[in-house]
């Protein structure tokens, strides 16, 4: 995997990796610090030719080692504050089992953004007004000079168009 691909995969999986570290530390500030160390380690690794078949599994192992390093450096921490080795294994297994869910979620989000871009006219105005701008049905009705019930029906249709578009893109993404 070349450096560009490795960095891309790292950025795509940022939330999953940070969540894993947080699950191990239960301390957001520590998780952020360790996450930065993981990023440096991954960048350093990208300069070496290596074949990485399972990026998330590999990144979790890098993170796991950095968490262990962090706890070794934190001599002031008492042993009961550190997660037990068995607990680390359980957390690692849970993340590994949910890896498919994380990539499916990423595919759905990417599909949603692509489908939103394709949405036009009043459908887009309604979706953006309701979800992005947090406008009420009443506010949207006033904006468009429609009845509130008409806004509700049009919003429902726009959501259906988005749902169908997402389902199609996810299906194509999973197949290809």
FENHUUR-V732609 format. One record per backbone hydrogen bond with DSSP energy under -1.0 kcal/mol. CO is the residue of the C=O (numbers start at 1). NH is the residue of the N-H. Records with the same first field share a line. If there is no record, write none. Layout:
CO=NH ; NH
//
This chain:
2=6
3=7
4=8
5=9
6=10
7=11
8=12
9=13
11=14
13=17
14=18
15=19
16=20
17=21
18=22
19=23
20=24
21=25
22=26
27=31
28=32
29=33
30=34
31=35
32=36
33=37
34=38
35=39
36=40
37=41
38=42
39=43
40=44
41=45
42=46
44=47
45=48
54=58
55=59
56=60
57=61
58=62
59=63
60=64
61=65
62=66
63=67
64=68
65=69
66=70
67=71
68=72
69=73
70=74
73=75
74=77
78=81
84=88
85=89
86=90
87=91
88=92
89=93
90=94
91=95
92=96
93=97
94=98
96=99
98=102
99=103
100=104
101=105
102=106
103=107
104=108
105=109
106=110
107=111
108=112
109=113
110=114
111=115
112=116
113=117
114=118
115=119
120=124
121=125
122=126
123=127
124=128
125=129
126=130
127=131
128=133
129=135
136=140
137=141
138=142
139=143
140=144
141=145 ; 146
147=151
148=152
149=153
150=154
151=155
152=156
153=157
154=158
155=159
156=160
157=161
158=162
159=163
160=164
161=165
162=166
163=167
164=168
165=169
166=170
167=171
168=172
169=173
170=174
171=175
172=176
//
